[in-house]
Amino acid sequence: MRLALQVRSYAWIRAQPLERVALWGLLVVSILIHLPSLHNPLITIDAWRQTDEESVVFHFVHGAMNLFHPQFFYDGSSGQSVQLELQALPWLTAGLMRLFGWHVPFLHVVPSICFTINVWLVYRVGARLANARKGLVAALCYLLIPYDIYYGQALMPEVFMTTCMLWAVLAFDRWTRKPSWTTTLYCTGVLTLTMLAKLPAVTVLPGILALLVGRCGWRSLVSWKALVCIVVSVGIVYGYMAYEGAHADHTFVSGDTDAYFLKHIGEILNPSKYAQAFIFMSTNALGYAVTLGALISLGQLFYKPAPSTQAVRLFNRVSAWWALGGFCFVTWVATNNALHYYYMVMTVPAALLCANALVTLWRRASRFTRTVVSVLVAGMIAFCAYATPPMYTPAEAAPYALGLHLSRTLPKMADIVWVGPDPMIFDYAKRDGWRWLSGDNPRAFRGWLTDKQQQGAVVVVVEDASQYPRIVSDLQAHDPFAQYAGYTVYRLGR
């Protein structure tokens, strides 16, 4: 069904003075909330992913600032080329480092800026699709989700991906009001950047399609402008991924797609996977209050006891389809690899849906509905206060301390051999290295180690000596022997 919305100025969506003050208040809070943790090293949850991004920053700073040739420390004697999403966040962070030097707070500055921009963009999406009040409440809901707070400062692409998804919705909102070729090219560029930021960003497409159909009808999807936008965007993204894959030592995008989606495609209809995704989403990623608010709003799609404007119905429909895309993704992919940050695709549509429910219930002006609103808001605040601090637990403090020690004590060109599954020590020590993953076999390890010594390795670090007792016994011939931060370190002494 097409909604007959007039093309008019955006002046009608502007907030009232009190709402503008509230919006500025939310933006200030979004800045202040990250200041206490600005100096934190990358040792909290998902540190392995953040240190990968940090090593990309390191190679940008100390090598070429080539956005299309990211490298990091990973099983080799030099920076390894990798197939990843467009490394815009590390590239911007590296620019700061080149200007002002290597300081830990700069690792968090660009993500924190994106987070504050996201609060504003959530407001803009709500204001343009519905009204300023719903936009303001949506921004509040987004700000109170613990995943948004933590991953909004983490050196990971999810926060920039969220920025691009919101930007894409606003770009296509503009296209529905002014479908010129200039606007089409603008939307093409934004859509391309959105998919390059991280492929899970495609979960916003159902919401965008709902917006286009609701405003312009089904025929808009087969117009020349729409076809040009789709073909050019998909072509650029495919070409970029193919180029990166052809020149990379490690093809993570292709590998992850195969390992976590294609190999499990037969499980799409398994009800337990949907239940698993919903339970984790409601108890961890979003919280009970936001999830309940979103479900209430989804119920309004089928049950409308109170009149609502066409714009509000479209806002709810767009949010619902966006949420559906995100939920399918976390069910089909995130449940196969336990990467919890994938649930970031759900935070914005859930915040929009929850905001719609809160405003609708409050406007009923009954004691019961306003009590429900109060309980939901109190629940969001309580869950935010309860669930956010544990995310900052310094889970990787020991390898970080060892990495700093090795960085200070090893020769500049020295490399590391890591005996264990997780190579984060390379990132922490800012050194190249190799991983041994072939079990407790000292004879095979001895020959392999001799080869690595010839390539530059000077120390061996054993993550857990109890898992490699024979290798550890064999390594004791090397002096000096040292224990540091719970790890066993052997200097090979070339």
C-alpha positions as CSV (number, residue, x, y, z in Angstrom):
1,M,0.0,0.0,0.0
2,R,1.3,3.4,-0.9
3,L,1.0,6.2,1.7
4,A,0.1,9.6,0.2
5,L,2.7,11.7,2.0
6,Q,3.4,15.2,0.7
7,V,6.9,16.3,-0.2
8,R,7.5,19.2,2.1
9,S,10.2,20.9,4.2
10,Y,11.7,19.1,7.2
11,A,10.7,22.1,9.3
12,W,7.6,20.2,10.5
13,I,9.8,17.5,12.2
14,R,11.8,20.0,14.3
15,A,11.7,19.4,18.0
16,Q,10.2,21.9,20.4
17,P,12.6,23.9,22.6
18,L,12.3,21.5,25.5
19,E,12.8,18.5,23.3
20,R,15.9,20.2,21.8
21,V,17.3,20.6,25.2
22,A,16.6,17.0,26.0
23,L,18.4,15.9,22.7
24,W,21.4,18.0,23.6
25,G,21.4,16.4,27.0
26,L,21.4,12.9,25.5
27,L,24.3,13.9,23.3
28,V,26.3,15.2,26.2
29,V,25.6,12.0,28.2
30,S,26.8,9.9,25.2
31,I,30.1,11.8,25.4
32,L,30.4,11.7,29.2
33,I,29.6,8.0,29.5
34,H,32.8,7.1,27.7
35,L,35.2,9.4,29.4
36,P,36.0,7.2,32.4
37,S,37.1,4.3,30.2
38,L,38.9,6.3,27.6
39,H,42.3,5.3,28.9
40,N,41.5,1.6,29.1
41,P,43.8,-0.7,27.1
42,L,42.2,-3.3,24.8
43,I,41.9,-6.0,27.4
44,T,38.1,-6.3,27.9
45,I,35.6,-8.8,26.3
46,D,36.3,-9.4,22.6
47,A,39.8,-8.2,23.1
48,W,41.0,-10.6,20.4
49,R,38.9,-8.8,17.9
50,Q,39.9,-5.3,19.1
51,T,43.6,-6.2,19.0
52,D,43.2,-7.4,15.5
53,E,41.9,-3.9,14.6
54,E,44.7,-2.3,16.7
55,S,47.3,-4.2,14.6
56,V,45.7,-2.8,11.5
57,V,46.1,0.7,13.0
58,F,49.7,-0.1,13.8
59,H,50.5,-1.1,10.2
60,F,48.8,2.0,8.9
61,V,50.8,4.2,11.3
62,H,54.2,2.6,10.7
63,G,53.6,1.6,7.0
64,A,51.5,3.0,4.2
65,M,48.1,4.6,4.8
66,N,46.6,2.4,2.1
67,L,42.9,1.9,3.0
68,F,42.6,-1.0,0.5
69,H,45.6,-2.9,1.9
70,P,45.1,-3.6,5.6
71,Q,47.6,-5.7,7.4
72,F,48.0,-7.2,10.9
73,F,50.1,-9.5,13.0
74,Y,49.1,-13.1,12.2
75,D,51.3,-16.1,11.7
76,G,54.2,-14.7,9.7
77,S,57.5,-12.8,9.7
78,S,55.8,-9.6,8.4
79,G,52.4,-7.9,8.3
80,Q,49.9,-10.3,6.9
81,S,47.4,-8.9,4.3
82,V,43.8,-9.8,5.2
83,Q,40.4,-9.7,3.5
84,L,38.2,-7.7,5.9
85,E,35.5,-5.1,5.7
86,L,36.6,-1.6,4.7
87,Q,38.9,-0.6,7.5
88,A,37.6,3.0,7.8
89,L,37.7,3.0,11.6
90,P,41.3,1.9,12.0
91,W,42.3,4.2,9.1
92,L,40.8,7.2,10.8
93,T,42.3,6.1,14.1
94,A,45.7,5.8,12.4
95,G,45.4,9.3,11.1
96,L,45.0,10.6,14.7
97,M,48.0,8.5,15.8
98,R,50.2,9.9,13.0
99,L,49.3,13.5,14.0
100,F,49.6,13.2,17.8
101,G,51.5,10.0,18.5
102,W,50.6,6.5,19.8
103,H,48.4,6.9,22.8
104,V,45.8,4.4,24.1
105,P,42.9,7.0,24.4
106,F,43.1,7.6,20.6
107,L,42.1,4.0,20.1
108,H,38.7,4.9,21.5
109,V,38.2,8.4,20.1
110,V,36.8,7.6,16.7
111,P,34.4,4.8,17.9
112,S,33.2,7.2,20.7
113,I,32.5,9.9,18.1
114,C,30.6,7.4,16.0
115,F,28.5,6.5,19.0
116,T,27.5,10.1,19.7
117,I,26.7,10.6,16.0
118,N,24.5,7.4,16.2
119,V,22.5,8.9,19.1
120,W,21.8,11.9,16.9
121,L,21.1,9.8,13.8
122,V,18.6,7.6,15.7
123,Y,16.8,10.8,16.7
124,R,16.8,12.0,13.1
125,V,15.4,8.6,11.8
126,G,12.6,8.7,14.3
127,A,11.9,12.4,13.7
128,R,11.8,12.0,9.9
129,L,9.7,8.9,9.8
130,A,7.3,9.7,12.7
131,N,7.8,12.8,14.8
132,A,10.4,14.5,17.0
133,R,9.1,13.0,20.2
134,K,9.5,9.4,19.0
135,G,12.9,10.3,17.7
136,L,14.0,11.6,21.1
137,V,12.6,8.6,22.9
138,A,14.3,6.2,20.4
139,A,17.7,8.0,21.0
140,L,17.1,7.5,24.8
141,C,16.4,3.8,24.3
142,Y,19.5,3.4,22.1
143,L,21.6,5.1,24.7
144,L,20.4,2.8,27.4
145,I,21.3,-0.5,25.7
146,P,24.5,-1.8,27.2
147,Y,25.8,-3.3,23.9
148,D,25.6,0.2,22.4
149,I,27.5,1.7,25.2
150,Y,30.3,-0.9,25.2
151,Y,30.7,-1.5,21.5
152,G,30.2,2.2,20.9
153,Q,33.7,2.7,22.3
154,A,35.3,-0.6,21.2
155,L,37.9,-0.6,18.4
156,M,35.6,-2.7,16.2
157,P,33.6,-2.0,13.0
158,E,30.2,-2.5,14.5
159,V,29.7,1.1,15.7
160,F,30.7,2.5,12.3
161,M,28.4,-0.1,10.6
162,T,25.5,1.3,12.8
163,T,26.4,4.8,11.7
164,C,26.2,3.8,8.0
165,M,22.9,1.9,8.4
166,L,21.3,4.9,10.0
167,W,22.7,7.1,7.3
168,A,21.4,4.8,4.6
169,V,17.8,5.0,6.0
170,L,18.0,8.8,6.0
171,A,19.4,8.8,2.5
172,F,16.6,6.7,1.1
173,D,14.1,8.8,3.1
174,R,15.4,11.7,1.1
175,W,15.1,9.7,-2.1
176,T,11.4,9.0,-1.5
177,R,10.8,12.7,-1.2
178,K,13.0,13.8,-4.1
179,P,13.8,10.8,-6.4
180,S,16.2,12.6,-8.7
181,W,19.3,11.2,-10.3
182,T,21.4,13.3,-8.0
183,T,19.7,11.7,-5.0
184,T,20.0,8.3,-6.5
185,L,23.8,8.7,-6.9
186,Y,23.9,9.9,-3.3
187,C,22.0,6.9,-2.1
188,T,24.2,4.6,-4.2
189,G,27.3,5.9,-2.5
190,V,25.8,5.6,1.0
191,L,24.5,2.1,0.4
192,T,27.9,1.0,-1.0
193,L,29.7,2.4,2.1
194,T,27.1,0.7,4.4
195,M,27.8,-2.7,2.9
196,L,31.6,-2.1,2.8
197,A,31.5,-1.1,6.5
198,K,30.5,-4.6,7.4
199,L,28.4,-7.1,5.5
200,P,25.9,-7.7,8.3
201,A,24.7,-4.1,7.6
202,V,22.6,-5.6,4.8
203,T,20.1,-6.4,7.6
204,V,18.9,-2.8,7.2
205,L,17.7,-3.5,3.6
206,P,14.3,-4.9,4.6
207,G,13.6,-1.7,6.5
208,I,14.7,0.4,3.5
209,L,12.5,-1.6,1.2
210,A,9.5,-1.1,3.5
211,L,10.2,2.6,3.4
212,L,10.4,2.7,-0.4
213,V,7.2,0.7,-0.8
214,G,5.3,2.6,1.8
215,R,6.2,6.0,0.3
216,C,6.4,5.3,-3.4
217,G,4.7,1.9,-4.0
218,W,6.1,-1.4,-5.4
219,R,6.9,0.0,-8.8
220,S,9.6,2.1,-7.3
221,L,11.7,-1.0,-6.8
222,V,11.9,-1.8,-10.5
223,S,12.5,1.8,-11.7
224,W,15.8,2.6,-13.5
225,K,17.0,4.6,-10.6
226,A,16.5,1.7,-8.1
227,L,18.1,-0.8,-10.5
228,V,21.2,1.5,-11.0
229,C,21.5,2.0,-7.2
230,I,21.4,-1.8,-6.6
231,V,23.6,-2.9,-9.4
232,V,26.3,-0.3,-8.9
233,S,26.4,-0.9,-5.1
234,V,26.5,-4.6,-5.3
235,G,29.0,-4.5,-8.1
236,I,31.4,-2.3,-6.1
237,V,31.1,-4.3,-3.0
238,Y,31.7,-7.6,-4.8
239,G,34.6,-6.1,-6.7
240,Y,36.2,-4.9,-3.5
241,M,35.8,-8.2,-1.7
242,A,37.2,-10.1,-4.7
243,Y,40.2,-7.7,-4.9
244,E,40.9,-8.0,-1.2
245,G,40.5,-11.8,-1.4
246,A,42.9,-12.1,-4.3
247,H,45.6,-10.1,-2.6
248,A,45.2,-11.4,1.0
249,D,47.1,-14.0,2.9
250,H,44.0,-14.6,5.0
251,T,40.4,-14.4,3.5
252,F,38.4,-13.8,6.7
253,V,35.2,-12.5,5.0
254,S,34.9,-15.4,2.6
255,G,36.0,-17.9,5.3
256,D,33.6,-16.7,7.9
257,T,30.7,-16.6,5.4
258,D,31.4,-20.3,4.5
259,A,32.1,-21.5,8.1
260,Y,29.3,-19.7,9.9
261,F,26.5,-19.4,7.3
262,L,26.8,-21.6,4.2
263,K,27.8,-24.7,6.2
264,H,24.8,-24.3,8.4
265,I,22.2,-23.2,5.8
266,G,20.3,-26.5,6.3
267,E,19.5,-25.5,9.9
268,I,17.6,-22.3,9.0
269,L,14.2,-23.9,9.8
270,N,15.4,-25.3,13.1
271,P,13.1,-23.7,15.8
272,S,15.6,-24.1,18.6
273,K,18.0,-21.7,16.8
274,Y,15.4,-19.0,16.8
275,A,14.6,-19.6,20.4
276,Q,18.4,-19.5,21.3
277,A,18.8,-16.2,19.4
278,F,15.7,-14.6,21.1
279,I,16.7,-15.7,24.6
280,F,20.2,-14.3,24.3
281,M,18.9,-11.1,22.7
282,S,16.3,-10.5,25.4
283,T,18.6,-11.5,28.4
284,N,21.9,-10.0,27.2
285,A,22.0,-8.0,24.0
286,L,18.9,-5.8,24.5
287,G,17.5,-6.6,28.0
288,Y,14.0,-7.6,29.0
289,A,12.5,-4.0,29.0
290,V,13.7,-3.1,25.4
291,T,12.6,-6.5,24.1
292,L,9.2,-6.2,25.7
293,G,8.7,-2.7,24.4
294,A,9.7,-3.9,20.9
295,L,7.2,-6.8,21.1
296,I,4.4,-4.4,22.1
297,S,5.2,-2.2,19.1
298,L,5.2,-5.3,16.8
299,G,1.8,-6.2,18.2
300,Q,0.5,-2.8,17.1
301,L,1.0,-3.9,13.5
302,F,-1.8,-6.3,13.9
303,Y,-3.9,-4.7,16.6
304,K,-4.6,-1.0,16.4
305,P,-6.9,0.0,19.3
306,A,-6.1,3.7,18.8
307,P,-5.8,5.8,15.7
308,S,-2.3,6.6,14.4
309,T,-1.0,8.7,11.5
310,Q,0.2,7.2,8.3
311,A,3.7,8.4,9.2
312,V,3.6,6.6,12.5
313,R,2.4,3.4,10.9
314,L,5.2,3.6,8.3
315,F,7.7,4.2,11.1
316,N,6.6,1.1,12.9
317,R,6.6,-1.0,9.7
318,V,10.1,0.1,8.7
319,S,11.4,-0.6,12.2
320,A,9.7,-4.0,12.2
321,W,11.2,-5.1,8.9
322,W,14.6,-3.9,9.9
323,A,14.3,-5.9,13.1
324,L,13.2,-8.9,11.2
325,G,16.3,-8.7,9.0
326,G,18.5,-8.4,12.0
327,F,16.9,-11.3,13.9
328,C,17.2,-13.6,10.9
329,F,20.9,-12.7,10.7
330,V,21.7,-13.4,14.4
331,T,19.7,-16.7,14.1
332,W,21.3,-17.9,10.9
333,V,24.9,-16.7,11.7
334,A,25.5,-15.6,15.3
335,T,24.2,-18.8,16.9
336,N,26.8,-20.8,14.9
337,N,29.9,-19.0,16.3
338,A,28.9,-17.3,19.6
339,L,30.1,-13.9,18.4
340,H,27.9,-11.8,20.6
341,Y,28.8,-8.5,18.9
342,Y,26.8,-9.6,15.9
343,Y,23.7,-8.8,17.9
344,M,24.6,-5.1,17.4
345,V,22.4,-5.3,14.2
346,M,19.4,-5.5,16.5
347,T,20.0,-2.5,18.8
348,V,18.7,0.3,16.5
349,P,15.5,-1.3,15.2
350,A,14.7,-2.5,18.8
351,A,15.2,1.0,20.1
352,L,12.9,2.4,17.4
353,L,10.2,-0.2,18.1
354,C,10.5,0.3,21.9
355,A,10.2,4.1,21.4
356,N,7.1,3.7,19.4
357,A,5.5,1.5,22.2
358,L,6.5,3.9,25.0
359,V,5.1,7.0,23.2
360,T,1.9,5.3,22.2
361,L,1.3,3.9,25.7
362,W,2.0,7.2,27.3
363,R,-0.4,9.1,25.0
364,R,-3.2,6.7,26.1
365,A,-3.2,8.8,29.3
366,S,-4.5,5.9,31.5
367,R,-3.0,5.0,34.8
368,F,-2.2,1.5,33.7
369,T,-0.4,2.4,30.4
370,R,1.6,5.1,32.1
371,T,2.6,2.7,34.8
372,V,3.7,0.2,32.1
373,V,5.8,3.0,30.5
374,S,7.4,3.8,33.9
375,V,8.2,0.2,34.6
376,L,9.8,-0.2,31.1
377,V,12.0,2.9,31.4
378,A,13.0,1.9,35.0
379,G,13.8,-1.6,33.7
380,M,16.0,-0.2,30.9
381,I,17.9,2.0,33.3
382,A,18.4,-0.8,35.8
383,F,19.5,-3.3,33.1
384,C,22.0,-0.7,31.8
385,A,23.5,-0.1,35.2
386,Y,23.6,-3.9,35.9
387,A,24.9,-5.2,32.5
388,T,27.3,-2.5,31.3
389,P,30.1,-2.6,34.0
390,P,30.9,-6.4,33.6
391,M,31.7,-5.8,29.9
392,Y,34.7,-3.7,31.0
393,T,36.2,-6.5,33.0
394,P,40.0,-6.7,32.3
395,A,39.9,-10.3,31.1
396,E,43.1,-10.1,29.2
397,A,45.2,-8.1,31.6
398,A,47.9,-10.8,31.9
399,P,48.8,-11.2,28.2
400,Y,48.6,-7.4,27.9
401,A,51.2,-7.0,30.7
402,L,53.4,-9.7,29.0
403,G,53.1,-8.0,25.7
404,L,54.3,-4.6,27.1
405,H,57.2,-6.4,28.8
406,L,58.2,-8.1,25.5
407,S,57.8,-4.9,23.6
408,R,60.2,-3.1,25.9
409,T,62.8,-5.9,26.2
410,L,63.0,-7.6,22.8
411,P,65.2,-6.3,20.0
412,K,63.3,-4.2,17.5
413,M,63.2,-6.8,14.8
414,A,62.6,-9.8,17.1
415,D,59.8,-12.2,16.4
416,I,57.8,-14.5,18.7
417,V,56.7,-18.1,18.7
418,W,53.4,-18.6,20.5
419,V,52.5,-22.1,21.8
420,G,48.7,-21.9,22.2
421,P,45.5,-21.1,20.3
422,D,45.2,-17.4,20.7
423,P,47.8,-15.1,19.1
424,M,46.8,-11.8,20.8
425,I,50.3,-11.6,22.3
426,F,51.6,-10.6,18.8
427,D,49.3,-7.5,18.9
428,Y,50.1,-6.6,22.5
429,A,53.9,-6.9,21.9
430,K,53.7,-5.2,18.5
431,R,55.7,-8.1,17.0
432,D,55.4,-10.6,14.2
433,G,55.3,-14.3,15.1
434,W,54.0,-17.8,14.5
435,R,51.6,-20.1,16.3
436,W,52.2,-23.7,17.1
437,L,48.9,-25.6,17.1
438,S,50.0,-29.2,16.5
439,G,49.9,-30.6,20.1
440,D,52.5,-31.7,22.6
441,N,55.0,-33.2,20.0
442,P,58.5,-32.0,20.9
443,R,60.3,-33.7,18.0
444,A,58.0,-32.0,15.4
445,F,58.1,-28.8,17.3
446,R,61.9,-28.8,17.4
447,G,62.2,-29.0,13.7
448,W,59.5,-26.4,13.2
449,L,61.2,-24.1,15.7
450,T,64.5,-24.3,14.0
451,D,62.9,-23.0,10.8
452,K,61.3,-20.1,12.7
453,Q,64.6,-19.2,14.4
454,Q,66.1,-18.8,10.9
455,Q,63.3,-16.4,10.0
456,G,63.7,-14.2,13.1
457,A,62.1,-15.8,16.2
458,V,64.0,-15.1,19.4
459,V,61.5,-16.1,22.1
460,V,58.9,-18.8,22.7
461,V,55.9,-18.1,24.9
462,V,53.8,-21.0,26.2
463,E,50.3,-20.0,27.1
464,D,49.5,-23.1,29.3
465,A,52.5,-25.2,30.3
466,S,50.2,-28.0,31.6
467,Q,48.9,-28.6,28.0
468,Y,52.4,-29.0,26.6
469,P,54.5,-30.8,29.3
470,R,56.9,-32.5,26.8
471,I,57.5,-29.4,24.8
472,V,58.1,-27.4,27.9
473,S,60.6,-30.0,29.2
474,D,62.4,-29.8,25.8
475,L,62.4,-26.0,25.9
476,Q,64.2,-25.9,29.3
477,A,67.4,-26.4,27.5
478,H,67.1,-22.8,26.4
479,D,68.4,-20.1,28.7
480,P,67.3,-17.9,30.3
481,F,64.0,-19.4,31.5
482,A,61.4,-16.9,32.9
483,Q,57.9,-16.7,34.2
484,Y,55.9,-13.5,33.5
485,A,52.3,-12.7,34.1
486,G,51.4,-16.4,34.3
487,Y,53.1,-17.3,31.0
488,T,56.3,-19.3,30.4
489,V,58.9,-17.5,28.3
490,Y,62.0,-19.0,26.7
491,R,64.7,-16.9,25.1
492,L,66.2,-18.8,22.1
493,G,69.3,-16.7,22.0
494,R,70.2,-16.5,18.3
